[in-house]
Amino acid sequence: MVLMDIDYIHSDSFVAVKKQSLKPEQVQYSFQQLLAEHAQAKNIELGLMLKQAVYRFSLNKEKVTISAKDG
């Protein structure tokens, strides 16, 4: 039996991964503002979606995404 890494089989090892990072000016809606408006939010993440900064979180068993620029 021969074992191979699945990333090698699908050529993922040859693809350059472009890392995106958030800039401070992209986040104008603070974490404190988010908690003030959505006090029951859980699993809060700050990240990028379509090159825009967003917060993703769970609220009442639903997934919510809001802008990190203006909420």
PDB file of N, CA, C, O and CB in Angstrom:
ATOM      1  N   MET A   1       0.849  -1.179   0.000  1.00  0.00           N
ATOM      2  CA  MET A   1       0.000   0.000   0.000  1.00  0.00           C
ATOM      3  C   MET A   1       0.893   1.241   0.000  1.00  0.00           C
ATOM      4  O   MET A   1       1.852   1.332   0.767  1.00  0.00           O
ATOM      5  CB  MET A   1      -0.965  -0.001   1.228  1.00  0.00           C
ATOM      6  N   VAL A   2       0.565   2.182  -0.863  1.00  0.00           N
ATOM      7  CA  VAL A   2       1.335   3.413  -0.974  1.00  0.00           C
ATOM      8  C   VAL A   2       0.483   4.557  -0.439  1.00  0.00           C
ATOM      9  O   VAL A   2      -0.682   4.701  -0.810  1.00  0.00           O
ATOM     10  CB  VAL A   2       1.774   3.677  -2.451  1.00  0.00           C
ATOM     11  N   LEU A   3       1.064   5.358   0.424  1.00  0.00           N
ATOM     12  CA  LEU A   3       0.362   6.518   0.974  1.00  0.00           C
ATOM     13  C   LEU A   3       0.981   7.792   0.421  1.00  0.00           C
ATOM     14  O   LEU A   3       2.202   7.951   0.410  1.00  0.00           O
ATOM     15  CB  LEU A   3       0.410   6.517   2.525  1.00  0.00           C
ATOM     16  N   MET A   4       0.128   8.693  -0.035  1.00  0.00           N
ATOM     17  CA  MET A   4       0.607   9.978  -0.538  1.00  0.00           C
ATOM     18  C   MET A   4      -0.214  11.097   0.086  1.00  0.00           C
ATOM     19  O   MET A   4      -1.385  10.918   0.419  1.00  0.00           O
ATOM     20  CB  MET A   4       0.529  10.037  -2.087  1.00  0.00           C
ATOM     21  N   ASP A   5       0.410  12.230   0.234  1.00  0.00           N
ATOM     22  CA  ASP A   5      -0.272  13.419   0.738  1.00  0.00           C
ATOM     23  C   ASP A   5      -1.281  13.909  -0.298  1.00  0.00           C
ATOM     24  O   ASP A   5      -0.931  14.093  -1.463  1.00  0.00           O
ATOM     25  CB  ASP A   5       0.747  14.538   1.080  1.00  0.00           C
ATOM     26  N   ILE A   6      -2.527  14.122   0.118  1.00  0.00           N
ATOM     27  CA  ILE A   6      -3.577  14.541  -0.822  1.00  0.00           C
ATOM     28  C   ILE A   6      -3.269  15.898  -1.447  1.00  0.00           C
ATOM     29  O   ILE A   6      -3.657  16.146  -2.589  1.00  0.00           O
ATOM     30  CB  ILE A   6      -4.930  14.596  -0.111  1.00  0.00           C
ATOM     31  N   ASP A   7      -2.584  16.778  -0.728  1.00  0.00           N
ATOM     32  CA  ASP A   7      -2.218  18.076  -1.300  1.00  0.00           C
ATOM     33  C   ASP A   7      -1.254  17.909  -2.467  1.00  0.00           C
ATOM     34  O   ASP A   7      -1.305  18.675  -3.429  1.00  0.00           O
ATOM     35  CB  ASP A   7      -1.594  18.976  -0.228  1.00  0.00           C
ATOM     36  N   TYR A   8      -0.381  16.920  -2.390  1.00  0.00           N
ATOM     37  CA  TYR A   8       0.544  16.658  -3.494  1.00  0.00           C
ATOM     38  C   TYR A   8      -0.215  16.113  -4.708  1.00  0.00           C
ATOM     39  O   TYR A   8       0.064  16.499  -5.843  1.00  0.00           O
ATOM     40  CB  TYR A   8       1.647  15.661  -3.054  1.00  0.00           C
ATOM     41  N   ILE A   9      -1.159  15.230  -4.469  1.00  0.00           N
ATOM     42  CA  ILE A   9      -1.946  14.634  -5.555  1.00  0.00           C
ATOM     43  C   ILE A   9      -2.711  15.709  -6.320  1.00  0.00           C
ATOM     44  O   ILE A   9      -2.784  15.662  -7.548  1.00  0.00           O
ATOM     45  CB  ILE A   9      -2.924  13.582  -4.999  1.00  0.00           C
ATOM     46  N   HIS A  10      -3.277  16.668  -5.609  1.00  0.00           N
ATOM     47  CA  HIS A  10      -4.084  17.715  -6.241  1.00  0.00           C
ATOM     48  C   HIS A  10      -3.255  18.952  -6.609  1.00  0.00           C
ATOM     49  O   HIS A  10      -3.816  19.982  -6.982  1.00  0.00           O
ATOM     50  CB  HIS A  10      -5.223  18.121  -5.314  1.00  0.00           C
ATOM     51  N   SER A  11      -1.955  18.858  -6.509  1.00  0.00           N
ATOM     52  CA  SER A  11      -1.016  19.925  -6.872  1.00  0.00           C
ATOM     53  C   SER A  11      -1.143  21.180  -6.019  1.00  0.00           C
ATOM     54  O   SER A  11      -0.693  22.251  -6.427  1.00  0.00           O
ATOM     55  CB  SER A  11      -1.210  20.293  -8.305  1.00  0.00           C
ATOM     56  N   ASP A  12      -1.746  21.064  -4.848  1.00  0.00           N
ATOM     57  CA  ASP A  12      -1.861  22.228  -3.969  1.00  0.00           C
ATOM     58  C   ASP A  12      -0.498  22.731  -3.501  1.00  0.00           C
ATOM     59  O   ASP A  12      -0.347  23.905  -3.163  1.00  0.00           O
ATOM     60  CB  ASP A  12      -2.723  21.888  -2.766  1.00  0.00           C
ATOM     61  N   SER A  13       0.463  21.863  -3.484  1.00  0.00           N
ATOM     62  CA  SER A  13       1.797  22.276  -3.031  1.00  0.00           C
ATOM     63  C   SER A  13       2.476  23.214  -4.027  1.00  0.00           C
ATOM     64  O   SER A  13       3.476  23.847  -3.691  1.00  0.00           O
ATOM     65  CB  SER A  13       2.675  21.051  -2.801  1.00  0.00           C
ATOM     66  N   PHE A  14       1.944  23.312  -5.253  1.00  0.00           N
ATOM     67  CA  PHE A  14       2.519  24.179  -6.265  1.00  0.00           C
ATOM     68  C   PHE A  14       1.837  25.547  -6.349  1.00  0.00           C
ATOM     69  O   PHE A  14       2.273  26.416  -7.104  1.00  0.00           O
ATOM     70  CB  PHE A  14       2.450  23.502  -7.599  1.00  0.00           C
ATOM     71  N   VAL A  15       0.792  25.732  -5.590  1.00  0.00           N
ATOM     72  CA  VAL A  15       0.030  26.976  -5.629  1.00  0.00           C
ATOM     73  C   VAL A  15       0.541  27.917  -4.542  1.00  0.00           C
ATOM     74  O   VAL A  15       0.630  27.540  -3.374  1.00  0.00           O
ATOM     75  CB  VAL A  15      -1.488  26.703  -5.450  1.00  0.00           C
ATOM     76  N   ALA A  16       0.872  29.130  -4.934  1.00  0.00           N
ATOM     77  CA  ALA A  16       1.331  30.125  -3.968  1.00  0.00           C
ATOM     78  C   ALA A  16       0.117  30.672  -3.212  1.00  0.00           C
ATOM     79  O   ALA A  16      -0.861  31.104  -3.822  1.00  0.00           O
ATOM     80  CB  ALA A  16       2.117  31.279  -4.677  1.00  0.00           C
ATOM     81  N   VAL A  17       0.193  30.650  -1.897  1.00  0.00           N
ATOM     82  CA  VAL A  17      -0.898  31.140  -1.074  1.00  0.00           C
ATOM     83  C   VAL A  17      -0.654  32.608  -0.762  1.00  0.00           C
ATOM     84  O   VAL A  17       0.388  32.975  -0.220  1.00  0.00           O
ATOM     85  CB  VAL A  17      -1.034  30.309   0.228  1.00  0.00           C
ATOM     86  N   LYS A  18      -1.628  33.445  -1.110  1.00  0.00           N
ATOM     87  CA  LYS A  18      -1.520  34.869  -0.822  1.00  0.00           C
ATOM     88  C   LYS A  18      -2.210  35.142   0.506  1.00  0.00           C
ATOM     89  O   LYS A  18      -3.418  34.951   0.644  1.00  0.00           O
ATOM     90  CB  LYS A  18      -2.142  35.729  -1.967  1.00  0.00           C
ATOM     91  N   LYS A  19      -1.441  35.581   1.460  1.00  0.00           N
ATOM     92  CA  LYS A  19      -2.011  35.894   2.766  1.00  0.00           C
ATOM     93  C   LYS A  19      -2.554  37.307   2.760  1.00  0.00           C
ATOM     94  O   LYS A  19      -1.887  38.247   2.326  1.00  0.00           O
ATOM     95  CB  LYS A  19      -0.964  35.723   3.881  1.00  0.00           C
ATOM     96  N   GLN A  20      -3.773  37.440   3.248  1.00  0.00           N
ATOM     97  CA  GLN A  20      -4.373  38.760   3.379  1.00  0.00           C
ATOM     98  C   GLN A  20      -4.330  39.142   4.850  1.00  0.00           C
ATOM     99  O   GLN A  20      -4.489  38.295   5.729  1.00  0.00           O
ATOM    100  CB  GLN A  20      -5.839  38.786   2.825  1.00  0.00           C
ATOM    101  N   SER A  21      -4.119  40.405   5.103  1.00  0.00           N
ATOM    102  CA  SER A  21      -4.113  40.857   6.485  1.00  0.00           C
ATOM    103  C   SER A  21      -4.966  42.109   6.620  1.00  0.00           C
ATOM    104  O   SER A  21      -5.122  42.886   5.679  1.00  0.00           O
ATOM    105  CB  SER A  21      -2.675  41.124   6.967  1.00  0.00           C
ATOM    106  N   LEU A  22      -5.505  42.279   7.799  1.00  0.00           N
ATOM    107  CA  LEU A  22      -6.337  43.442   8.097  1.00  0.00           C
ATOM    108  C   LEU A  22      -5.462  44.636   8.428  1.00  0.00           C
ATOM    109  O   LEU A  22      -4.409  44.497   9.049  1.00  0.00           O
ATOM    110  CB  LEU A  22      -7.300  43.144   9.259  1.00  0.00           C
ATOM    111  N   LYS A  23      -5.903  45.795   8.013  1.00  0.00           N
ATOM    112  CA  LYS A  23      -5.240  47.042   8.375  1.00  0.00           C
ATOM    113  C   LYS A  23      -6.104  47.717   9.434  1.00  0.00           C
ATOM    114  O   LYS A  23      -7.330  47.624   9.373  1.00  0.00           O
ATOM    115  CB  LYS A  23      -5.023  47.977   7.118  1.00  0.00           C
ATOM    116  N   PRO A  24      -5.494  48.389  10.398  1.00  0.00           N
ATOM    117  CA  PRO A  24      -6.274  49.026  11.467  1.00  0.00           C
ATOM    118  C   PRO A  24      -7.365  49.963  10.960  1.00  0.00           C
ATOM    119  O   PRO A  24      -8.431  50.044  11.570  1.00  0.00           O
ATOM    120  CB  PRO A  24      -5.356  49.791  12.370  1.00  0.00           C
ATOM    121  N   GLU A  25      -7.125  50.669   9.863  1.00  0.00           N
ATOM    122  CA  GLU A  25      -8.127  51.605   9.346  1.00  0.00           C
ATOM    123  C   GLU A  25      -9.347  50.892   8.750  1.00  0.00           C
ATOM    124  O   GLU A  25     -10.371  51.528   8.498  1.00  0.00           O
ATOM    125  CB  GLU A  25      -7.497  52.502   8.293  1.00  0.00           C
ATOM    126  N   GLN A  26      -9.243  49.579   8.523  1.00  0.00           N
ATOM    127  CA  GLN A  26     -10.386  48.816   8.009  1.00  0.00           C
ATOM    128  C   GLN A  26     -11.406  48.509   9.102  1.00  0.00           C
ATOM    129  O   GLN A  26     -12.558  48.195   8.805  1.00  0.00           O
ATOM    130  CB  GLN A  26      -9.906  47.513   7.376  1.00  0.00           C
ATOM    131  N   VAL A  27     -10.992  48.599  10.353  1.00  0.00           N
ATOM    132  CA  VAL A  27     -11.870  48.260  11.479  1.00  0.00           C
ATOM    133  C   VAL A  27     -12.227  49.524  12.242  1.00  0.00           C
ATOM    134  O   VAL A  27     -11.461  49.987  13.086  1.00  0.00           O
ATOM    135  CB  VAL A  27     -11.196  47.228  12.424  1.00  0.00           C
ATOM    136  N   GLN A  28     -13.387  50.074  11.942  1.00  0.00           N
ATOM    137  CA  GLN A  28     -13.856  51.280  12.624  1.00  0.00           C
ATOM    138  C   GLN A  28     -14.977  50.966  13.608  1.00  0.00           C
ATOM    139  O   GLN A  28     -15.266  51.764  14.500  1.00  0.00           O
ATOM    140  CB  GLN A  28     -14.334  52.312  11.606  1.00  0.00           C
ATOM    141  N   TYR A  29     -15.606  49.811  13.450  1.00  0.00           N
ATOM    142  CA  TYR A  29     -16.668  49.352  14.343  1.00  0.00           C
ATOM    143  C   TYR A  29     -15.992  48.461  15.384  1.00  0.00           C
ATOM    144  O   TYR A  29     -15.573  47.347  15.069  1.00  0.00           O
ATOM    145  CB  TYR A  29     -17.823  48.578  13.557  1.00  0.00           C
ATOM    146  N   SER A  30     -15.885  48.940  16.605  1.00  0.00           N
ATOM    147  CA  SER A  30     -15.080  48.257  17.613  1.00  0.00           C
ATOM    148  C   SER A  30     -15.764  46.998  18.160  1.00  0.00           C
ATOM    149  O   SER A  30     -16.974  46.809  18.034  1.00  0.00           O
ATOM    150  CB  SER A  30     -14.775  49.208  18.753  1.00  0.00           C
ATOM    151  N   PHE A  31     -14.943  46.160  18.764  1.00  0.00           N
ATOM    152  CA  PHE A  31     -15.421  44.954  19.432  1.00  0.00           C
ATOM    153  C   PHE A  31     -16.407  45.327  20.536  1.00  0.00           C
ATOM    154  O   PHE A  31     -17.402  44.632  20.738  1.00  0.00           O
ATOM    155  CB  PHE A  31     -14.238  44.144  20.010  1.00  0.00           C
ATOM    156  N   GLN A  32     -16.137  46.421  21.253  1.00  0.00           N
ATOM    157  CA  GLN A  32     -17.021  46.878  22.321  1.00  0.00           C
ATOM    158  C   GLN A  32     -18.380  47.287  21.760  1.00  0.00           C
ATOM    159  O   GLN A  32     -19.408  47.003  22.375  1.00  0.00           O
ATOM    160  CB  GLN A  32     -16.383  48.051  23.080  1.00  0.00           C
ATOM    161  N   GLN A  33     -18.405  47.954  20.595  1.00  0.00           N
ATOM    162  CA  GLN A  33     -19.666  48.330  19.961  1.00  0.00           C
ATOM    163  C   GLN A  33     -20.453  47.083  19.564  1.00  0.00           C
ATOM    164  O   GLN A  33     -21.671  47.028  19.736  1.00  0.00           O
ATOM    165  CB  GLN A  33     -19.409  49.218  18.725  1.00  0.00           C
ATOM    166  N   LEU A  34     -19.757  46.094  19.039  1.00  0.00           N
ATOM    167  CA  LEU A  34     -20.409  44.852  18.649  1.00  0.00           C
ATOM    168  C   LEU A  34     -21.075  44.205  19.864  1.00  0.00           C
ATOM    169  O   LEU A  34     -22.233  43.791  19.793  1.00  0.00           O
ATOM    170  CB  LEU A  34     -19.394  43.883  18.008  1.00  0.00           C
ATOM    171  N   LEU A  35     -20.344  44.119  20.977  1.00  0.00           N
ATOM    172  CA  LEU A  35     -20.906  43.508  22.187  1.00  0.00           C
ATOM    173  C   LEU A  35     -22.038  44.332  22.780  1.00  0.00           C
ATOM    174  O   LEU A  35     -22.967  43.769  23.359  1.00  0.00           O
ATOM    175  CB  LEU A  35     -19.820  43.319  23.227  1.00  0.00           C
ATOM    176  N   ALA A  36     -21.981  45.662  22.649  1.00  0.00           N
ATOM    177  CA  ALA A  36     -23.059  46.510  23.163  1.00  0.00           C
ATOM    178  C   ALA A  36     -24.356  46.277  22.389  1.00  0.00           C
ATOM    179  O   ALA A  36     -25.438  46.296  22.974  1.00  0.00           O
ATOM    180  CB  ALA A  36     -22.657  47.993  23.087  1.00  0.00           C
ATOM    181  N   GLU A  37     -24.252  46.058  21.082  1.00  0.00           N
ATOM    182  CA  GLU A  37     -25.438  45.854  20.250  1.00  0.00           C
ATOM    183  C   GLU A  37     -25.865  44.395  20.150  1.00  0.00           C
ATOM    184  O   GLU A  37     -27.036  44.100  19.908  1.00  0.00           O
ATOM    185  CB  GLU A  37     -25.186  46.389  18.874  1.00  0.00           C
ATOM    186  N   HIS A  38     -24.913  43.481  20.336  1.00  0.00           N
ATOM    187  CA  HIS A  38     -25.190  42.046  20.207  1.00  0.00           C
ATOM    188  C   HIS A  38     -24.598  41.329  21.421  1.00  0.00           C
ATOM    189  O   HIS A  38     -23.649  40.557  21.288  1.00  0.00           O
ATOM    190  CB  HIS A  38     -24.601  41.467  18.867  1.00  0.00           C
ATOM    191  N   ALA A  39     -25.151  41.583  22.581  1.00  0.00           N
ATOM    192  CA  ALA A  39     -24.592  41.069  23.833  1.00  0.00           C
ATOM    193  C   ALA A  39     -24.556  39.543  23.901  1.00  0.00           C
ATOM    194  O   ALA A  39     -23.718  38.980  24.605  1.00  0.00           O
ATOM    195  CB  ALA A  39     -25.386  41.599  24.994  1.00  0.00           C
ATOM    196  N   GLN A  40     -25.437  38.880  23.194  1.00  0.00           N
ATOM    197  CA  GLN A  40     -25.501  37.418  23.232  1.00  0.00           C
ATOM    198  C   GLN A  40     -24.633  36.752  22.162  1.00  0.00           C
ATOM    199  O   GLN A  40     -24.698  35.535  21.989  1.00  0.00           O
ATOM    200  CB  GLN A  40     -26.933  36.967  23.067  1.00  0.00           C
ATOM    201  N   ALA A  41     -23.822  37.532  21.444  1.00  0.00           N
ATOM    202  CA  ALA A  41     -22.982  36.981  20.373  1.00  0.00           C
ATOM    203  C   ALA A  41     -21.959  36.004  20.935  1.00  0.00           C
ATOM    204  O   ALA A  41     -21.386  36.226  22.001  1.00  0.00           O
ATOM    205  CB  ALA A  41     -22.267  38.109  19.611  1.00  0.00           C
ATOM    206  N   LYS A  42     -21.743  34.919  20.200  1.00  0.00           N
ATOM    207  CA  LYS A  42     -20.772  33.907  20.600  1.00  0.00           C
ATOM    208  C   LYS A  42     -19.881  33.594  19.393  1.00  0.00           C
ATOM    209  O   LYS A  42     -20.255  33.855  18.250  1.00  0.00           O
ATOM    210  CB  LYS A  42     -21.487  32.609  21.131  1.00  0.00           C
ATOM    211  N   ASN A  43     -18.702  33.035  19.665  1.00  0.00           N
ATOM    212  CA  ASN A  43     -17.759  32.630  18.609  1.00  0.00           C
ATOM    213  C   ASN A  43     -17.450  33.779  17.650  1.00  0.00           C
ATOM    214  O   ASN A  43     -17.530  33.616  16.433  1.00  0.00           O
ATOM    215  CB  ASN A  43     -18.325  31.442  17.822  1.00  0.00           C
ATOM    216  N   ILE A  44     -17.103  34.917  18.191  1.00  0.00           N
ATOM    217  CA  ILE A  44     -16.850  36.113  17.382  1.00  0.00           C
ATOM    218  C   ILE A  44     -15.485  36.021  16.705  1.00  0.00           C
ATOM    219  O   ILE A  44     -14.477  35.714  17.340  1.00  0.00           O
ATOM    220  CB  ILE A  44     -16.930  37.386  18.252  1.00  0.00           C
ATOM    221  N   GLU A  45     -15.479  36.295  15.395  1.00  0.00           N
ATOM    222  CA  GLU A  45     -14.248  36.306  14.605  1.00  0.00           C
ATOM    223  C   GLU A  45     -14.176  37.602  13.812  1.00  0.00           C
ATOM    224  O   GLU A  45     -15.198  38.123  13.365  1.00  0.00           O
ATOM    225  CB  GLU A  45     -14.178  35.075  13.656  1.00  0.00           C
ATOM    226  N   LEU A  46     -12.978  38.114  13.642  1.00  0.00           N
ATOM    227  CA  LEU A  46     -12.742  39.271  12.788  1.00  0.00           C
ATOM    228  C   LEU A  46     -11.909  38.788  11.616  1.00  0.00           C
ATOM    229  O   LEU A  46     -10.850  38.190  11.808  1.00  0.00           O
ATOM    230  CB  LEU A  46     -12.029  40.442  13.564  1.00  0.00           C
ATOM    231  N   GLY A  47     -12.383  39.044  10.393  1.00  0.00           N
ATOM    232  CA  GLY A  47     -11.658  38.558   9.233  1.00  0.00           C
ATOM    233  C   GLY A  47     -12.007  39.330   7.977  1.00  0.00           C
ATOM    234  O   GLY A  47     -12.638  40.384   8.034  1.00  0.00           O
ATOM    235  N   LEU A  48     -11.589  38.793   6.845  1.00  0.00           N
ATOM    236  CA  LEU A  48     -11.842  39.430   5.550  1.00  0.00           C
ATOM    237  C   LEU A  48     -12.835  38.600   4.747  1.00  0.00           C
ATOM    238  O   LEU A  48     -12.791  37.370   4.754  1.00  0.00           O
ATOM    239  CB  LEU A  48     -10.524  39.610   4.757  1.00  0.00           C
ATOM    240  N   MET A  49     -13.728  39.297   4.057  1.00  0.00           N
ATOM    241  CA  MET A  49     -14.646  38.669   3.118  1.00  0.00           C
ATOM    242  C   MET A  49     -14.741  39.601   1.919  1.00  0.00           C
ATOM    243  O   MET A  49     -15.158  40.752   2.053  1.00  0.00           O
ATOM    244  CB  MET A  49     -16.065  38.398   3.766  1.00  0.00           C
ATOM    245  N   LEU A  50     -14.357  39.107   0.753  1.00  0.00           N
ATOM    246  CA  LEU A  50     -14.339  39.926  -0.456  1.00  0.00           C
ATOM    247  C   LEU A  50     -13.556  41.224  -0.247  1.00  0.00           C
ATOM    248  O   LEU A  50     -13.979  42.299  -0.671  1.00  0.00           O
ATOM    249  CB  LEU A  50     -15.765  40.243  -0.896  1.00  0.00           C
ATOM    250  N   LYS A  51     -12.409  41.097   0.414  1.00  0.00           N
ATOM    251  CA  LYS A  51     -11.478  42.203   0.700  1.00  0.00           C
ATOM    252  C   LYS A  51     -12.052  43.264   1.637  1.00  0.00           C
ATOM    253  O   LYS A  51     -11.513  44.367   1.730  1.00  0.00           O
ATOM    254  CB  LYS A  51     -11.065  42.861  -0.590  1.00  0.00           C
ATOM    255  N   GLN A  52     -13.138  42.938   2.329  1.00  0.00           N
ATOM    256  CA  GLN A  52     -13.743  43.849   3.300  1.00  0.00           C
ATOM    257  C   GLN A  52     -13.636  43.226   4.694  1.00  0.00           C
ATOM    258  O   GLN A  52     -13.829  42.020   4.854  1.00  0.00           O
ATOM    259  CB  GLN A  52     -15.238  44.150   2.936  1.00  0.00           C
ATOM    260  N   ALA A  53     -13.329  44.044   5.695  1.00  0.00           N
ATOM    261  CA  ALA A  53     -13.247  43.559   7.072  1.00  0.00           C
ATOM    262  C   ALA A  53     -14.651  43.291   7.598  1.00  0.00           C
ATOM    263  O   ALA A  53     -15.538  44.134   7.474  1.00  0.00           O
ATOM    264  CB  ALA A  53     -12.509  44.580   7.978  1.00  0.00           C
ATOM    265  N   VAL A  54     -14.849  42.116   8.186  1.00  0.00           N
ATOM    266  CA  VAL A  54     -16.150  41.731   8.729  1.00  0.00           C
ATOM    267  C   VAL A  54     -15.991  41.018  10.062  1.00  0.00           C
ATOM    268  O   VAL A  54     -14.961  40.403  10.339  1.00  0.00           O
ATOM    269  CB  VAL A  54     -16.902  40.836   7.739  1.00  0.00           C
ATOM    270  N   TYR A  55     -17.029  41.112  10.878  1.00  0.00           N
ATOM    271  CA  TYR A  55     -17.148  40.292  12.070  1.00  0.00           C
ATOM    272  C   TYR A  55     -18.093  39.151  11.719  1.00  0.00           C
ATOM    273  O   TYR A  55     -19.123  39.372  11.081  1.00  0.00           O
ATOM    274  CB  TYR A  55     -17.665  41.124  13.308  1.00  0.00           C
ATOM    275  N   ARG A  56     -17.751  37.936  12.129  1.00  0.00           N
ATOM    276  CA  ARG A  56     -18.637  36.781  11.987  1.00  0.00           C
ATOM    277  C   ARG A  56     -18.881  36.242  13.379  1.00  0.00           C
ATOM    278  O   ARG A  56     -17.953  36.115  14.177  1.00  0.00           O
ATOM    279  CB  ARG A  56     -18.026  35.677  11.040  1.00  0.00           C
ATOM    280  N   PHE A  57     -20.135  35.925  13.670  1.00  0.00           N
ATOM    281  CA  PHE A  57     -20.446  35.389  14.990  1.00  0.00           C
ATOM    282  C   PHE A  57     -21.754  34.612  14.953  1.00  0.00           C
ATOM    283  O   PHE A  57     -22.501  34.664  13.976  1.00  0.00           O
ATOM    284  CB  PHE A  57     -20.523  36.517  16.028  1.00  0.00           C
ATOM    285  N   SER A  58     -22.014  33.891  16.039  1.00  0.00           N
ATOM    286  CA  SER A  58     -23.269  33.159  16.197  1.00  0.00           C
ATOM    287  C   SER A  58     -24.160  33.944  17.142  1.00  0.00           C
ATOM    288  O   SER A  58     -23.707  34.470  18.159  1.00  0.00           O
ATOM    289  CB  SER A  58     -23.024  31.710  16.731  1.00  0.00           C
ATOM    290  N   LEU A  59     -25.445  34.014  16.787  1.00  0.00           N
ATOM    291  CA  LEU A  59     -26.419  34.727  17.611  1.00  0.00           C
ATOM    292  C   LEU A  59     -27.734  33.962  17.533  1.00  0.00           C
ATOM    293  O   LEU A  59     -28.342  33.857  16.468  1.00  0.00           O
ATOM    294  CB  LEU A  59     -26.596  36.220  17.141  1.00  0.00           C
ATOM    295  N   ASN A  60     -28.163  33.431  18.671  1.00  0.00           N
ATOM    296  CA  ASN A  60     -29.398  32.638  18.724  1.00  0.00           C
ATOM    297  C   ASN A  60     -29.393  31.514  17.692  1.00  0.00           C
ATOM    298  O   ASN A  60     -30.370  31.330  16.967  1.00  0.00           O
ATOM    299  CB  ASN A  60     -30.614  33.538  18.501  1.00  0.00           C
ATOM    300  N   LYS A  61     -28.303  30.770  17.628  1.00  0.00           N
ATOM    301  CA  LYS A  61     -28.127  29.621  16.734  1.00  0.00           C
ATOM    302  C   LYS A  61     -28.112  29.992  15.249  1.00  0.00           C
ATOM    303  O   LYS A  61     -28.264  29.118  14.395  1.00  0.00           O
ATOM    304  CB  LYS A  61     -29.222  28.624  16.982  1.00  0.00           C
ATOM    305  N   GLU A  62     -27.932  31.257  14.939  1.00  0.00           N
ATOM    306  CA  GLU A  62     -27.801  31.704  13.553  1.00  0.00           C
ATOM    307  C   GLU A  62     -26.416  32.284  13.345  1.00  0.00           C
ATOM    308  O   GLU A  62     -25.831  32.850  14.268  1.00  0.00           O
ATOM    309  CB  GLU A  62     -28.889  32.746  13.195  1.00  0.00           C
ATOM    310  N   LYS A  63     -25.887  32.145  12.136  1.00  0.00           N
ATOM    311  CA  LYS A  63     -24.593  32.741  11.787  1.00  0.00           C
ATOM    312  C   LYS A  63     -24.854  34.142  11.248  1.00  0.00           C
ATOM    313  O   LYS A  63     -25.715  34.346  10.391  1.00  0.00           O
ATOM    314  CB  LYS A  63     -23.814  31.863  10.732  1.00  0.00           C
ATOM    315  N   VAL A  64     -24.094  35.103  11.768  1.00  0.00           N
ATOM    316  CA  VAL A  64     -24.280  36.508  11.389  1.00  0.00           C
ATOM    317  C   VAL A  64     -22.946  37.062  10.905  1.00  0.00           C
ATOM    318  O   VAL A  64     -21.897  36.752  11.468  1.00  0.00           O
ATOM    319  CB  VAL A  64     -24.832  37.354  12.588  1.00  0.00           C
ATOM    320  N   THR A  65     -22.992  37.882   9.860  1.00  0.00           N
ATOM    321  CA  THR A  65     -21.809  38.583   9.347  1.00  0.00           C
ATOM    322  C   THR A  65     -22.164  40.055   9.240  1.00  0.00           C
ATOM    323  O   THR A  65     -23.159  40.417   8.613  1.00  0.00           O
ATOM    324  CB  THR A  65     -21.342  38.005   7.954  1.00  0.00           C
ATOM    325  N   ILE A  66     -21.343  40.908   9.857  1.00  0.00           N
ATOM    326  CA  ILE A  66     -21.568  42.357   9.766  1.00  0.00           C
ATOM    327  C   ILE A  66     -20.258  43.046   9.402  1.00  0.00           C
ATOM    328  O   ILE A  66     -19.176  42.504   9.625  1.00  0.00           O
ATOM    329  CB  ILE A  66     -22.134  42.924  11.107  1.00  0.00           C
ATOM    330  N   SER A  67     -20.367  44.227   8.851  1.00  0.00           N
ATOM    331  CA  SER A  67     -19.206  45.011   8.452  1.00  0.00           C
ATOM    332  C   SER A  67     -18.427  45.472   9.682  1.00  0.00           C
ATOM    333  O   SER A  67     -19.015  45.895  10.677  1.00  0.00           O
ATOM    334  CB  SER A  67     -19.638  46.220   7.605  1.00  0.00           C
ATOM    335  N   ALA A  68     -17.103  45.386   9.601  1.00  0.00           N
ATOM    336  CA  ALA A  68     -16.249  45.899  10.664  1.00  0.00           C
ATOM    337  C   ALA A  68     -15.984  47.390  10.457  1.00  0.00           C
ATOM    338  O   ALA A  68     -15.308  48.029  11.263  1.00  0.00           O
ATOM    339  CB  ALA A  68     -14.922  45.118  10.716  1.00  0.00           C
ATOM    340  N   LYS A  69     -16.526  47.934   9.369  1.00  0.00           N
ATOM    341  CA  LYS A  69     -16.353  49.357   9.103  1.00  0.00           C
ATOM    342  C   LYS A  69     -17.476  50.164   9.762  1.00  0.00           C
ATOM    343  O   LYS A  69     -17.218  51.177  10.413  1.00  0.00           O
ATOM    344  CB  LYS A  69     -16.320  49.622   7.582  1.00  0.00           C
ATOM    345  N   ASP A  70     -18.707  49.714   9.592  1.00  0.00           N
ATOM    346  CA  ASP A  70     -19.834  50.490  10.139  1.00  0.00           C
ATOM    347  C   ASP A  70     -20.905  49.642  10.834  1.00  0.00           C
ATOM    348  O   ASP A  70     -21.973  50.155  11.168  1.00  0.00           O
ATOM    349  CB  ASP A  70     -20.479  51.275   9.033  1.00  0.00           C
ATOM    350  N   GLY A  71     -20.638  48.385  11.049  1.00  0.00           N
ATOM    351  CA  GLY A  71     -21.585  47.527  11.751  1.00  0.00           C
ATOM    352  C   GLY A  71     -22.747  47.142  10.902  1.00  0.00           C
ATOM    353  O   GLY A  71     -23.632  46.418  11.359  1.00  0.00           O
TER     354      GLY A  71
END
